[in-house]
């Protein structure tokens, strides 16, 4: 291969990578907007829950995980990957909702998670 072939291949890959990254950035903007909407709903739900167990809601977590695994399969995504992402997101929202629940109900904040 001549050096000019290598250079054009690198330039093509860089352009493609740049385009892919730009598309990922667009998706990230959309995802952050959706997560902000989800956060607002979680904050609205916090005062409606009776206690910390209701905030953790393990049955609801299992229901959500099962649903998103199905959605992942239907969308052509890897269900195990989507489950890992959702479990991390759900835990972050549970932590936030626990703090919010304690704030609005006047309870003391948990010392450990």
Buried (B, 14 or more C-beta within 10 A) or exposed (E): EEEEEEEEEEEEEEEEEEEEEEEEEEEEEEEEEEEEEEBEEBBEBBEEBEEBEBBBBEEEBEEBBEEBBEEBEEEEBEBEEBBEEBBEBBEEBBEBBBBBBBEEEEEEEEEEE
